[in-house]
Amino acid sequence: MTLSANQIGGLKAGDGKVLQSYVNGKPYQGDPAGIILHAHDEIAIAYSTPAQQADPSSTYAFSAGL
Protein backbone atom coordinates (compact mmCIF):
# COMPACT_ATOMS: atom_id res chain seq x y z
CA MET A 1 0.00 0.00 0.00
CA THR A 2 1.24 3.48 -0.86
CA LEU A 3 1.73 5.92 2.00
CA SER A 4 3.10 9.41 1.40
CA ALA A 5 2.40 13.01 2.32
CA ASN A 6 -0.23 13.14 -0.45
CA GLN A 7 -1.55 9.59 -0.72
CA ILE A 8 -2.74 6.65 1.36
CA GLY A 9 -3.59 3.61 -0.74
CA GLY A 10 -5.88 4.72 -3.56
CA LEU A 11 -6.81 8.02 -1.85
CA LYS A 12 -4.91 11.02 -3.18
CA ALA A 13 -5.00 14.63 -2.02
CA GLY A 14 -6.69 17.00 -4.45
CA ASP A 15 -10.15 18.15 -5.53
CA GLY A 16 -10.68 19.78 -2.13
CA LYS A 17 -9.44 16.77 -0.14
CA VAL A 18 -6.28 16.81 1.95
CA LEU A 19 -4.32 14.13 3.73
CA GLN A 20 -3.14 15.19 7.19
CA SER A 21 -1.27 13.10 9.72
CA TYR A 22 -1.41 13.70 13.47
CA VAL A 23 0.81 12.41 16.26
CA ASN A 24 -0.69 12.71 19.72
CA GLY A 25 -3.20 15.26 18.43
CA LYS A 26 -0.60 17.53 16.80
CA PRO A 27 -0.24 17.92 13.03
CA TYR A 28 2.70 16.01 11.58
CA GLN A 29 4.34 17.68 8.60
CA GLY A 30 5.86 15.55 5.88
CA ASP A 31 5.64 11.92 4.87
CA PRO A 32 3.67 9.92 7.45
CA ALA A 33 5.76 6.87 6.54
CA GLY A 34 8.57 8.63 8.43
CA ILE A 35 6.69 8.77 11.74
CA ILE A 36 8.73 7.04 14.42
CA LEU A 37 6.41 5.01 16.64
CA HIS A 38 6.79 5.12 20.41
CA ALA A 39 4.80 3.26 23.06
CA HIS A 40 1.35 4.80 23.54
CA ASP A 41 1.67 7.31 20.70
CA GLU A 42 -1.60 8.01 18.93
CA ILE A 43 -1.31 8.24 15.17
CA ALA A 44 -4.19 9.50 13.02
CA ILE A 45 -4.23 9.93 9.26
CA ALA A 46 -7.21 11.95 8.08
CA TYR A 47 -8.40 12.17 4.48
CA SER A 48 -11.11 14.81 4.07
CA THR A 49 -11.72 18.47 3.41
CA PRO A 50 -9.85 20.83 5.73
CA ALA A 51 -13.18 21.88 7.29
CA GLN A 52 -13.97 18.27 8.24
CA GLN A 53 -10.71 17.76 10.08
CA ALA A 54 -11.55 18.55 13.67
CA ASP A 55 -8.94 18.29 16.36
CA PRO A 56 -8.20 14.58 16.65
CA SER A 57 -8.15 12.96 20.05
CA SER A 58 -4.77 12.99 21.72
CA THR A 59 -5.68 10.77 24.66
CA TYR A 60 -6.51 7.12 24.94
CA ALA A 61 -6.87 4.98 28.04
CA PHE A 62 -4.47 2.11 27.39
CA SER A 63 -5.11 -1.07 29.37
CA ALA A 64 -2.72 -1.90 32.19
CA GLY A 65 0.35 -3.72 30.94
CA LEU A 66 0.34 -2.19 27.47
Predicted model as a PDB file, atoms N, CA, C, CB and O in Angstrom, pLDDT in the B-factor column:
MODEL        1                                                                  
ATOM      1  N   MET A   1       0.844  -1.168   0.000  1.00 82.00           N  
ATOM      2  CA  MET A   1       0.000   0.000   0.000  1.00 82.00           C  
ATOM      3  C   MET A   1       0.894   1.238   0.000  1.00 82.00           C  
ATOM      4  CB  MET A   1      -0.963  -0.006   1.218  1.00 82.00           C  
ATOM      5  O   MET A   1       1.910   1.287   0.694  1.00 82.00           O  
ATOM      6  N   THR A   2       0.506   2.219  -0.777  1.00 90.00           N  
ATOM      7  CA  THR A   2       1.241   3.478  -0.861  1.00 90.00           C  
ATOM      8  C   THR A   2       0.895   4.372   0.322  1.00 90.00           C  
ATOM      9  CB  THR A   2       0.933   4.199  -2.185  1.00 90.00           C  
ATOM     10  O   THR A   2      -0.274   4.528   0.677  1.00 90.00           O  
ATOM     11  N   LEU A   3       1.918   4.954   0.925  1.00 93.00           N  
ATOM     12  CA  LEU A   3       1.727   5.918   2.000  1.00 93.00           C  
ATOM     13  C   LEU A   3       2.733   7.033   1.793  1.00 93.00           C  
ATOM     14  CB  LEU A   3       1.889   5.256   3.413  1.00 93.00           C  
ATOM     15  O   LEU A   3       3.942   6.802   1.827  1.00 93.00           O  
ATOM     16  N   SER A   4       2.235   8.241   1.579  1.00 93.00           N  
ATOM     17  CA  SER A   4       3.101   9.408   1.399  1.00 93.00           C  
ATOM     18  C   SER A   4       2.380  10.627   1.955  1.00 93.00           C  
ATOM     19  CB  SER A   4       3.477   9.616  -0.109  1.00 93.00           C  
ATOM     20  O   SER A   4       1.279  10.513   2.491  1.00 93.00           O  
ATOM     21  N   ALA A   5       2.998  11.782   1.826  1.00 92.00           N  
ATOM     22  CA  ALA A   5       2.397  13.011   2.323  1.00 92.00           C  
ATOM     23  C   ALA A   5       1.117  13.367   1.573  1.00 92.00           C  
ATOM     24  CB  ALA A   5       3.388  14.149   2.220  1.00 92.00           C  
ATOM     25  O   ALA A   5       0.305  14.145   2.075  1.00 92.00           O  
ATOM     26  N   ASN A   6       0.927  12.806   0.374  1.00 93.00           N  
ATOM     27  CA  ASN A   6      -0.234  13.142  -0.446  1.00 93.00           C  
ATOM     28  C   ASN A   6      -1.111  11.957  -0.808  1.00 93.00           C  
ATOM     29  CB  ASN A   6       0.217  13.800  -1.689  1.00 93.00           C  
ATOM     30  O   ASN A   6      -2.087  12.116  -1.542  1.00 93.00           O  
ATOM     31  N   GLN A   7      -0.785  10.772  -0.307  1.00 94.00           N  
ATOM     32  CA  GLN A   7      -1.547   9.587  -0.715  1.00 94.00           C  
ATOM     33  C   GLN A   7      -1.506   8.509   0.352  1.00 94.00           C  
ATOM     34  CB  GLN A   7      -1.007   9.033  -2.031  1.00 94.00           C  
ATOM     35  O   GLN A   7      -0.478   8.269   0.986  1.00 94.00           O  
ATOM     36  N   ILE A   8      -2.667   7.855   0.537  1.00 92.00           N  
ATOM     37  CA  ILE A   8      -2.741   6.646   1.356  1.00 92.00           C  
ATOM     38  C   ILE A   8      -3.565   5.648   0.556  1.00 92.00           C  
ATOM     39  CB  ILE A   8      -3.378   6.926   2.790  1.00 92.00           C  
ATOM     40  O   ILE A   8      -4.757   5.852   0.330  1.00 92.00           O  
ATOM     41  N   GLY A   9      -2.925   4.580   0.135  1.00 94.00           N  
ATOM     42  CA  GLY A   9      -3.589   3.613  -0.736  1.00 94.00           C  
ATOM     43  C   GLY A   9      -4.060   4.291  -2.006  1.00 94.00           C  
ATOM     44  O   GLY A   9      -3.279   4.977  -2.665  1.00 94.00           O  
ATOM     45  N   GLY A  10      -5.312   4.114  -2.356  1.00 94.00           N  
ATOM     46  CA  GLY A  10      -5.876   4.716  -3.559  1.00 94.00           C  
ATOM     47  C   GLY A  10      -6.411   6.129  -3.352  1.00 94.00           C  
ATOM     48  O   GLY A  10      -6.926   6.727  -4.296  1.00 94.00           O  
ATOM     49  N   LEU A  11      -6.306   6.676  -2.151  1.00 94.00           N  
ATOM     50  CA  LEU A  11      -6.812   8.020  -1.850  1.00 94.00           C  
ATOM     51  C   LEU A  11      -5.698   9.036  -2.018  1.00 94.00           C  
ATOM     52  CB  LEU A  11      -7.392   8.088  -0.417  1.00 94.00           C  
ATOM     53  O   LEU A  11      -4.663   8.952  -1.356  1.00 94.00           O  
ATOM     54  N   LYS A  12      -5.914   9.999  -2.910  1.00 95.00           N  
ATOM     55  CA  LYS A  12      -4.907  11.021  -3.180  1.00 95.00           C  
ATOM     56  C   LYS A  12      -5.465  12.406  -2.844  1.00 95.00           C  
ATOM     57  CB  LYS A  12      -4.452  10.963  -4.661  1.00 95.00           C  
ATOM     58  O   LYS A  12      -6.642  12.684  -3.074  1.00 95.00           O  
ATOM     59  N   ALA A  13      -4.618  13.256  -2.304  1.00 94.00           N  
ATOM     60  CA  ALA A  13      -4.998  14.631  -2.022  1.00 94.00           C  
ATOM     61  C   ALA A  13      -5.317  15.344  -3.333  1.00 94.00           C  
ATOM     62  CB  ALA A  13      -3.874  15.369  -1.249  1.00 94.00           C  
ATOM     63  O   ALA A  13      -4.684  15.095  -4.359  1.00 94.00           O  
ATOM     64  N   GLY A  14      -6.289  16.218  -3.285  1.00 94.00           N  
ATOM     65  CA  GLY A  14      -6.693  16.995  -4.452  1.00 94.00           C  
ATOM     66  C   GLY A  14      -8.199  17.101  -4.501  1.00 94.00           C  
ATOM     67  O   GLY A  14      -8.898  16.435  -3.736  1.00 94.00           O  
ATOM     68  N   ASP A  15      -8.704  17.932  -5.394  1.00 93.00           N  
ATOM     69  CA  ASP A  15     -10.147  18.146  -5.535  1.00 93.00           C  
ATOM     70  C   ASP A  15     -10.803  18.502  -4.199  1.00 93.00           C  
ATOM     71  CB  ASP A  15     -10.808  16.897  -6.119  1.00 93.00           C  
ATOM     72  O   ASP A  15     -11.897  18.029  -3.892  1.00 93.00           O  
ATOM     73  N   GLY A  16     -10.130  19.334  -3.414  1.00 93.00           N  
ATOM     74  CA  GLY A  16     -10.683  19.779  -2.135  1.00 93.00           C  
ATOM     75  C   GLY A  16     -10.390  18.869  -0.966  1.00 93.00           C  
ATOM     76  O   GLY A  16     -10.713  19.209   0.172  1.00 93.00           O  
ATOM     77  N   LYS A  17      -9.780  17.709  -1.217  1.00 93.00           N  
ATOM     78  CA  LYS A  17      -9.445  16.773  -0.137  1.00 93.00           C  
ATOM     79  C   LYS A  17      -7.961  16.910   0.211  1.00 93.00           C  
ATOM     80  CB  LYS A  17      -9.781  15.302  -0.547  1.00 93.00           C  
ATOM     81  O   LYS A  17      -7.120  17.132  -0.661  1.00 93.00           O  
ATOM     82  N   VAL A  18      -7.665  16.773   1.484  1.00 92.00           N  
ATOM     83  CA  VAL A  18      -6.282  16.808   1.951  1.00 92.00           C  
ATOM     84  C   VAL A  18      -6.004  15.570   2.795  1.00 92.00           C  
ATOM     85  CB  VAL A  18      -6.002  18.101   2.763  1.00 92.00           C  
ATOM     86  O   VAL A  18      -6.917  14.950   3.342  1.00 92.00           O  
ATOM     87  N   LEU A  19      -4.761  15.235   2.886  1.00 93.00           N  
ATOM     88  CA  LEU A  19      -4.315  14.132   3.732  1.00 93.00           C  
ATOM     89  C   LEU A  19      -3.465  14.753   4.827  1.00 93.00           C  
ATOM     90  CB  LEU A  19      -3.512  13.036   2.913  1.00 93.00           C  
ATOM     91  O   LEU A  19      -2.436  15.364   4.538  1.00 93.00           O  
ATOM     92  N   GLN A  20      -3.877  14.607   6.073  1.00 92.00           N  
ATOM     93  CA  GLN A  20      -3.143  15.186   7.191  1.00 92.00           C  
ATOM     94  C   GLN A  20      -2.882  14.118   8.235  1.00 92.00           C  
ATOM     95  CB  GLN A  20      -3.913  16.369   7.807  1.00 92.00           C  
ATOM     96  O   GLN A  20      -3.784  13.380   8.631  1.00 92.00           O  
ATOM     97  N   SER A  21      -1.645  14.048   8.672  1.00 92.00           N  
ATOM     98  CA  SER A  21      -1.265  13.103   9.721  1.00 92.00           C  
ATOM     99  C   SER A  21      -1.160  13.849  11.044  1.00 92.00           C  
ATOM    100  CB  SER A  21       0.078  12.391   9.380  1.00 92.00           C  
ATOM    101  O   SER A  21      -0.789  15.022  11.086  1.00 92.00           O  
ATOM    102  N   TYR A  22      -1.493  13.146  12.119  1.00 91.00           N  
ATOM    103  CA  TYR A  22      -1.413  13.699  13.467  1.00 91.00           C  
ATOM    104  C   TYR A  22      -0.689  12.703  14.365  1.00 91.00           C  
ATOM    105  CB  TYR A  22      -2.831  14.024  14.026  1.00 91.00           C  
ATOM    106  O   TYR A  22      -0.895  11.493  14.265  1.00 91.00           O  
ATOM    107  N   VAL A  23       0.154  13.223  15.235  1.00 91.00           N  
ATOM    108  CA  VAL A  23       0.813  12.410  16.258  1.00 91.00           C  
ATOM    109  C   VAL A  23       0.447  13.024  17.599  1.00 91.00           C  
ATOM    110  CB  VAL A  23       2.386  12.348  16.052  1.00 91.00           C  
ATOM    111  O   VAL A  23       0.784  14.173  17.885  1.00 91.00           O  
ATOM    112  N   ASN A  24      -0.241  12.250  18.409  1.00 89.00           N  
ATOM    113  CA  ASN A  24      -0.694  12.714  19.721  1.00 89.00           C  
ATOM    114  C   ASN A  24      -1.489  14.020  19.622  1.00 89.00           C  
ATOM    115  CB  ASN A  24       0.503  12.906  20.649  1.00 89.00           C  
ATOM    116  O   ASN A  24      -1.344  14.911  20.459  1.00 89.00           O  
ATOM    117  N   GLY A  25      -2.324  14.118  18.594  1.00 86.00           N  
ATOM    118  CA  GLY A  25      -3.204  15.263  18.426  1.00 86.00           C  
ATOM    119  C   GLY A  25      -2.579  16.472  17.757  1.00 86.00           C  
ATOM    120  O   GLY A  25      -3.260  17.473  17.535  1.00 86.00           O  
ATOM    121  N   LYS A  26      -1.287  16.399  17.430  1.00 89.00           N  
ATOM    122  CA  LYS A  26      -0.604  17.532  16.801  1.00 89.00           C  
ATOM    123  C   LYS A  26      -0.314  17.201  15.343  1.00 89.00           C  
ATOM    124  CB  LYS A  26       0.710  17.880  17.556  1.00 89.00           C  
ATOM    125  O   LYS A  26       0.085  16.080  15.026  1.00 89.00           O  
ATOM    126  N   PRO A  27      -0.515  18.181  14.446  1.00 91.00           N  
ATOM    127  CA  PRO A  27      -0.241  17.923  13.034  1.00 91.00           C  
ATOM    128  C   PRO A  27       1.206  17.491  12.810  1.00 91.00           C  
ATOM    129  CB  PRO A  27      -0.546  19.164  12.205  1.00 91.00           C  
ATOM    130  O   PRO A  27       2.135  18.050  13.392  1.00 91.00           O  
ATOM    131  N   TYR A  28       1.374  16.492  11.961  1.00 93.00           N  
ATOM    132  CA  TYR A  28       2.699  16.013  11.577  1.00 93.00           C  
ATOM    133  C   TYR A  28       2.945  16.473  10.155  1.00 93.00           C  
ATOM    134  CB  TYR A  28       2.818  14.450  11.703  1.00 93.00           C  
ATOM    135  O   TYR A  28       2.152  16.175   9.262  1.00 93.00           O  
ATOM    136  N   GLN A  29       4.016  17.184   9.935  1.00 92.00           N  
ATOM    137  CA  GLN A  29       4.343  17.675   8.604  1.00 92.00           C  
ATOM    138  C   GLN A  29       5.275  16.682   7.913  1.00 92.00           C  
ATOM    139  CB  GLN A  29       4.994  19.082   8.676  1.00 92.00           C  
ATOM    140  O   GLN A  29       6.210  16.160   8.520  1.00 92.00           O  
ATOM    141  N   GLY A  30       5.006  16.434   6.651  1.00 89.00           N  
ATOM    142  CA  GLY A  30       5.865  15.548   5.883  1.00 89.00           C  
ATOM    143  C   GLY A  30       5.239  14.193   5.653  1.00 89.00           C  
ATOM    144  O   GLY A  30       4.039  14.002   5.854  1.00 89.00           O  
ATOM    145  N   ASP A  31       6.059  13.263   5.233  1.00 92.00           N  
ATOM    146  CA  ASP A  31       5.640  11.919   4.865  1.00 92.00           C  
ATOM    147  C   ASP A  31       5.292  11.113   6.118  1.00 92.00           C  
ATOM    148  CB  ASP A  31       6.744  11.212   4.054  1.00 92.00           C  
ATOM    149  O   ASP A  31       6.162  10.887   6.960  1.00 92.00           O  
ATOM    150  N   PRO A  32       4.038  10.675   6.258  1.00 93.00           N  
ATOM    151  CA  PRO A  32       3.669   9.918   7.453  1.00 93.00           C  
ATOM    152  C   PRO A  32       4.407   8.582   7.564  1.00 93.00           C  
ATOM    153  CB  PRO A  32       2.180   9.673   7.459  1.00 93.00           C  
ATOM    154  O   PRO A  32       4.456   7.995   8.644  1.00 93.00           O  
ATOM    155  N   ALA A  33       4.972   8.103   6.473  1.00 93.00           N  
ATOM    156  CA  ALA A  33       5.758   6.870   6.540  1.00 93.00           C  
ATOM    157  C   ALA A  33       7.011   7.074   7.397  1.00 93.00           C  
ATOM    158  CB  ALA A  33       6.150   6.402   5.120  1.00 93.00           C  
ATOM    159  O   ALA A  33       7.619   6.102   7.845  1.00 93.00           O  
ATOM    160  N   GLY A  34       7.397   8.328   7.624  1.00 94.00           N  
ATOM    161  CA  GLY A  34       8.568   8.630   8.435  1.00 94.00           C  
ATOM    162  C   GLY A  34       8.275   8.800   9.907  1.00 94.00           C  
ATOM    163  O   GLY A  34       9.189   9.085  10.681  1.00 94.00           O  
ATOM    164  N   ILE A  35       7.028   8.634  10.323  1.00 95.00           N  
ATOM    165  CA  ILE A  35       6.689   8.774  11.740  1.00 95.00           C  
ATOM    166  C   ILE A  35       7.349   7.646  12.530  1.00 95.00           C  
ATOM    167  CB  ILE A  35       5.143   8.761  11.949  1.00 95.00           C  
ATOM    168  O   ILE A  35       7.179   6.467  12.218  1.00 95.00           O  
ATOM    169  N   ILE A  36       8.089   8.024  13.537  1.00 95.00           N  
ATOM    170  CA  ILE A  36       8.727   7.039  14.416  1.00 95.00           C  
ATOM    171  C   ILE A  36       7.743   6.712  15.530  1.00 95.00           C  
ATOM    172  CB  ILE A  36      10.094   7.573  14.999  1.00 95.00           C  
ATOM    173  O   ILE A  36       7.297   7.600  16.256  1.00 95.00           O  
ATOM    174  N   LEU A  37       7.411   5.446  15.657  1.00 93.00           N  
ATOM    175  CA  LEU A  37       6.413   5.012  16.636  1.00 93.00           C  
ATOM    176  C   LEU A  37       7.044   4.803  18.009  1.00 93.00           C  
ATOM    177  CB  LEU A  37       5.732   3.720  16.167  1.00 93.00           C  
ATOM    178  O   LEU A  37       8.101   4.184  18.135  1.00 93.00           O  
ATOM    179  N   HIS A  38       6.386   5.323  19.020  1.00 93.00           N  
ATOM    180  CA  HIS A  38       6.788   5.124  20.412  1.00 93.00           C  
ATOM    181  C   HIS A  38       5.603   4.520  21.162  1.00 93.00           C  
ATOM    182  CB  HIS A  38       7.252   6.475  21.076  1.00 93.00           C  
ATOM    183  O   HIS A  38       4.457   4.665  20.736  1.00 93.00           O  
ATOM    184  N   ALA A  39       5.872   3.855  22.258  1.00 90.00           N  
ATOM    185  CA  ALA A  39       4.800   3.259  23.056  1.00 90.00           C  
ATOM    186  C   ALA A  39       3.767   4.317  23.413  1.00 90.00           C  
ATOM    187  CB  ALA A  39       5.366   2.606  24.336  1.00 90.00           C  
ATOM    188  O   ALA A  39       4.110   5.404  23.878  1.00 90.00           O  
ATOM    189  N   HIS A  40       2.513   3.991  23.192  1.00 87.00           N  
ATOM    190  CA  HIS A  40       1.346   4.803  23.545  1.00 87.00           C  
ATOM    191  C   HIS A  40       1.185   6.073  22.720  1.00 87.00           C  
ATOM    192  CB  HIS A  40       1.421   5.170  24.979  1.00 87.00           C  
ATOM    193  O   HIS A  40       0.386   6.939  23.078  1.00 87.00           O  
ATOM    194  N   ASP A  41       1.930   6.203  21.619  1.00 89.00           N  
ATOM    195  CA  ASP A  41       1.671   7.312  20.698  1.00 89.00           C  
ATOM    196  C   ASP A  41       0.353   7.053  19.989  1.00 89.00           C  
ATOM    197  CB  ASP A  41       2.832   7.481  19.668  1.00 89.00           C  
ATOM    198  O   ASP A  41       0.005   5.908  19.702  1.00 89.00           O  
ATOM    199  N   GLU A  42      -0.369   8.114  19.713  1.00 88.00           N  
ATOM    200  CA  GLU A  42      -1.600   8.007  18.930  1.00 88.00           C  
ATOM    201  C   GLU A  42      -1.346   8.620  17.566  1.00 88.00           C  
ATOM    202  CB  GLU A  42      -2.802   8.708  19.647  1.00 88.00           C  
ATOM    203  O   GLU A  42      -0.989   9.793  17.456  1.00 88.00           O  
ATOM    204  N   ILE A  43      -1.532   7.826  16.540  1.00 90.00           N  
ATOM    205  CA  ILE A  43      -1.313   8.242  15.167  1.00 90.00           C  
ATOM    206  C   ILE A  43      -2.669   8.274  14.463  1.00 90.00           C  
ATOM    207  CB  ILE A  43      -0.311   7.285  14.434  1.00 90.00           C  
ATOM    208  O   ILE A  43      -3.426   7.305  14.519  1.00 90.00           O  
ATOM    209  N   ALA A  44      -2.969   9.385  13.808  1.00 89.00           N  
ATOM    210  CA  ALA A  44      -4.194   9.500  13.020  1.00 89.00           C  
ATOM    211  C   ALA A  44      -3.811  10.018  11.644  1.00 89.00           C  
ATOM    212  CB  ALA A  44      -5.242  10.444  13.712  1.00 89.00           C  
ATOM    213  O   ALA A  44      -2.994  10.931  11.520  1.00 89.00           O  
ATOM    214  N   ILE A  45      -4.402   9.433  10.616  1.00 90.00           N  
ATOM    215  CA  ILE A  45      -4.231   9.926   9.259  1.00 90.00           C  
ATOM    216  C   ILE A  45      -5.627  10.229   8.743  1.00 90.00           C  
ATOM    217  CB  ILE A  45      -3.469   8.887   8.336  1.00 90.00           C  
ATOM    218  O   ILE A  45      -6.452   9.329   8.583  1.00 90.00           O  
ATOM    219  N   ALA A  46      -5.882  11.503   8.485  1.00 90.00           N  
ATOM    220  CA  ALA A  46      -7.210  11.951   8.079  1.00 90.00           C  
ATOM    221  C   ALA A  46      -7.207  12.329   6.595  1.00 90.00           C  
ATOM    222  CB  ALA A  46      -7.668  13.150   8.944  1.00 90.00           C  
ATOM    223  O   ALA A  46      -6.324  13.043   6.120  1.00 90.00           O  
ATOM    224  N   TYR A  47      -8.209  11.837   5.884  1.00 91.00           N  
ATOM    225  CA  TYR A  47      -8.404  12.174   4.475  1.00 91.00           C  
ATOM    226  C   TYR A  47      -9.782  12.795   4.351  1.00 91.00           C  
ATOM    227  CB  TYR A  47      -8.254  10.912   3.541  1.00 91.00           C  
ATOM    228  O   TYR A  47     -10.793  12.099   4.448  1.00 91.00           O  
ATOM    229  N   SER A  48      -9.825  14.101   4.138  1.00 90.00           N  
ATOM    230  CA  SER A  48     -11.109  14.807   4.070  1.00 90.00           C  
ATOM    231  C   SER A  48     -10.851  16.240   3.628  1.00 90.00           C  
ATOM    232  CB  SER A  48     -11.853  14.775   5.449  1.00 90.00           C  
ATOM    233  O   SER A  48      -9.730  16.606   3.276  1.00 90.00           O  
ATOM    234  N   THR A  49     -11.906  17.042   3.652  1.00 89.00           N  
ATOM    235  CA  THR A  49     -11.718  18.468   3.405  1.00 89.00           C  
ATOM    236  C   THR A  49     -11.120  19.085   4.662  1.00 89.00           C  
ATOM    237  CB  THR A  49     -13.068  19.169   3.015  1.00 89.00           C  
ATOM    238  O   THR A  49     -11.299  18.544   5.754  1.00 89.00           O  
ATOM    239  N   PRO A  50     -10.420  20.195   4.534  1.00 85.00           N  
ATOM    240  CA  PRO A  50      -9.852  20.829   5.729  1.00 85.00           C  
ATOM    241  C   PRO A  50     -10.916  21.150   6.777  1.00 85.00           C  
ATOM    242  CB  PRO A  50      -9.119  22.104   5.342  1.00 85.00           C  
ATOM    243  O   PRO A  50     -10.652  21.049   7.975  1.00 85.00           O  
ATOM    244  N   ALA A  51     -12.111  21.535   6.340  1.00 83.00           N  
ATOM    245  CA  ALA A  51     -13.178  21.880   7.289  1.00 83.00           C  
ATOM    246  C   ALA A  51     -13.640  20.672   8.094  1.00 83.00           C  
ATOM    247  CB  ALA A  51     -14.364  22.484   6.548  1.00 83.00           C  
ATOM    248  O   ALA A  51     -14.112  20.830   9.220  1.00 83.00           O  
ATOM    249  N   GLN A  52     -13.513  19.470   7.541  1.00 84.00           N  
ATOM    250  CA  GLN A  52     -13.970  18.270   8.237  1.00 84.00           C  
ATOM    251  C   GLN A  52     -12.950  17.759   9.248  1.00 84.00           C  
ATOM    252  CB  GLN A  52     -14.279  17.181   7.236  1.00 84.00           C  
ATOM    253  O   GLN A  52     -13.273  16.910  10.079  1.00 84.00           O  
ATOM    254  N   GLN A  53     -11.745  18.261   9.187  1.00 80.00           N  
ATOM    255  CA  GLN A  53     -10.706  17.763  10.083  1.00 80.00           C  
ATOM    256  C   GLN A  53     -10.740  18.508  11.405  1.00 80.00           C  
ATOM    257  CB  GLN A  53      -9.326  17.896   9.437  1.00 80.00           C  
ATOM    258  O   GLN A  53     -10.077  19.531  11.576  1.00 80.00           O  
ATOM    259  N   ALA A  54     -11.506  17.990  12.321  1.00 68.00           N  
ATOM    260  CA  ALA A  54     -11.555  18.554  13.670  1.00 68.00           C  
ATOM    261  C   ALA A  54     -10.314  18.107  14.417  1.00 68.00           C  
ATOM    262  CB  ALA A  54     -12.850  18.121  14.427  1.00 68.00           C  
ATOM    263  O   ALA A  54      -9.579  17.237  13.950  1.00 68.00           O  
ATOM    264  N   ASP A  55     -10.087  18.690  15.557  1.00 65.00           N  
ATOM    265  CA  ASP A  55      -8.935  18.288  16.360  1.00 65.00           C  
ATOM    266  C   ASP A  55      -9.068  16.820  16.733  1.00 65.00           C  
ATOM    267  CB  ASP A  55      -8.809  19.167  17.630  1.00 65.00           C  
ATOM    268  O   ASP A  55     -10.020  16.433  17.410  1.00 65.00           O  
ATOM    269  N   PRO A  56      -8.121  16.005  16.298  1.00 68.00           N  
ATOM    270  CA  PRO A  56      -8.203  14.582  16.653  1.00 68.00           C  
ATOM    271  C   PRO A  56      -7.888  14.363  18.128  1.00 68.00           C  
ATOM    272  CB  PRO A  56      -7.241  13.757  15.785  1.00 68.00           C  
ATOM    273  O   PRO A  56      -7.189  15.159  18.755  1.00 68.00           O  
ATOM    274  N   SER A  57      -8.401  13.302  18.652  1.00 65.00           N  
ATOM    275  CA  SER A  57      -8.147  12.958  20.048  1.00 65.00           C  
ATOM    276  C   SER A  57      -6.654  12.755  20.266  1.00 65.00           C  
ATOM    277  CB  SER A  57      -8.933  11.690  20.454  1.00 65.00           C  
ATOM    278  O   SER A  57      -5.961  12.187  19.420  1.00 65.00           O  
ATOM    279  N   SER A  58      -6.176  13.218  21.392  1.00 66.00           N  
ATOM    280  CA  SER A  58      -4.772  12.988  21.724  1.00 66.00           C  
ATOM    281  C   SER A  58      -4.641  12.212  23.026  1.00 66.00           C  
ATOM    282  CB  SER A  58      -4.020  14.317  21.825  1.00 66.00           C  
ATOM    283  O   SER A  58      -3.570  12.177  23.632  1.00 66.00           O  
ATOM    284  N   THR A  59      -5.738  11.588  23.454  1.00 72.00           N  
ATOM    285  CA  THR A  59      -5.678  10.767  24.659  1.00 72.00           C  
ATOM    286  C   THR A  59      -6.411   9.451  24.418  1.00 72.00           C  
ATOM    287  CB  THR A  59      -6.286  11.517  25.871  1.00 72.00           C  
ATOM    288  O   THR A  59      -7.409   9.393  23.701  1.00 72.00           O  
ATOM    289  N   TYR A  60      -5.898   8.429  25.021  1.00 74.00           N  
ATOM    290  CA  TYR A  60      -6.513   7.123  24.942  1.00 74.00           C  
ATOM    291  C   TYR A  60      -6.158   6.388  26.211  1.00 74.00           C  
ATOM    292  CB  TYR A  60      -6.054   6.340  23.677  1.00 74.00           C  
ATOM    293  O   TYR A  60      -5.009   6.433  26.649  1.00 74.00           O  
ATOM    294  N   ALA A  61      -7.108   5.718  26.806  1.00 76.00           N  
ATOM    295  CA  ALA A  61      -6.869   4.979  28.037  1.00 76.00           C  
ATOM    296  C   ALA A  61      -6.368   3.577  27.687  1.00 76.00           C  
ATOM    297  CB  ALA A  61      -8.162   4.909  28.904  1.00 76.00           C  
ATOM    298  O   ALA A  61      -7.161   2.667  27.444  1.00 76.00           O  
ATOM    299  N   PHE A  62      -5.048   3.414  27.665  1.00 76.00           N  
ATOM    300  CA  PHE A  62      -4.468   2.106  27.391  1.00 76.00           C  
ATOM    301  C   PHE A  62      -4.685   1.188  28.590  1.00 76.00           C  
ATOM    302  CB  PHE A  62      -2.961   2.229  27.063  1.00 76.00           C  
ATOM    303  O   PHE A  62      -4.615   1.620  29.740  1.00 76.00           O  
ATOM    304  N   SER A  63      -4.948  -0.071  28.305  1.00 79.00           N  
ATOM    305  CA  SER A  63      -5.110  -1.067  29.366  1.00 79.00           C  
ATOM    306  C   SER A  63      -3.803  -1.256  30.117  1.00 79.00           C  
ATOM    307  CB  SER A  63      -5.590  -2.411  28.786  1.00 79.00           C  
ATOM    308  O   SER A  63      -2.721  -1.053  29.566  1.00 79.00           O  
ATOM    309  N   ALA A  64      -3.914  -1.649  31.387  1.00 79.00           N  
ATOM    310  CA  ALA A  64      -2.719  -1.900  32.186  1.00 79.00           C  
ATOM    311  C   ALA A  64      -1.856  -2.970  31.525  1.00 79.00           C  
ATOM    312  CB  ALA A  64      -3.101  -2.327  33.618  1.00 79.00           C  
ATOM    313  O   ALA A  64      -2.370  -3.976  31.036  1.00 79.00           O  
ATOM    314  N   GLY A  65      -0.574  -2.752  31.512  1.00 73.00           N  
ATOM    315  CA  GLY A  65       0.350  -3.720  30.942  1.00 73.00           C  
ATOM    316  C   GLY A  65       0.678  -3.472  29.483  1.00 73.00           C  
ATOM    317  O   GLY A  65       1.519  -4.169  28.915  1.00 73.00           O  
ATOM    318  N   LEU A  66       0.041  -2.506  28.873  1.00 63.00           N  
ATOM    319  CA  LEU A  66       0.336  -2.194  27.473  1.00 63.00           C  
ATOM    320  C   LEU A  66       1.305  -1.047  27.365  1.00 63.00           C  
ATOM    321  CB  LEU A  66      -0.936  -1.865  26.714  1.00 63.00           C  
ATOM    322  O   LEU A  66       1.668  -0.647  26.259  1.00 63.00           O  
TER     323      LEU A  66                                                      
ENDMDL                                                                          
END                                                                             
